[in-house]
């Protein structure tokens, strides 16, 4: 579990290094889309290209996206396709 948390914070820090935060409230508001991007949009190499949400759902047998939506946040630093099954 510790490795998962370290990976999450490492990714968060690398993105925050390239994005200007003006206030604590802005940072708090920005964590919601970051968490969504990290868990539902960004494919993870160690999860065979799947997102954590796909792994947690554990629906490997029938993964055919029904809808595809472009996701962008943090002035374009967080981008990718959100695939809904």
Protein Blocks (a to p, Z undefined) as FASTA:
>chain_A
ZZmmmmmmmmmmmmmmmpccfbfklmmmmmmmmmmmmmmmmccfklnopafklmmnopmk
lcccfbdcdddeehhlagcddddZZ
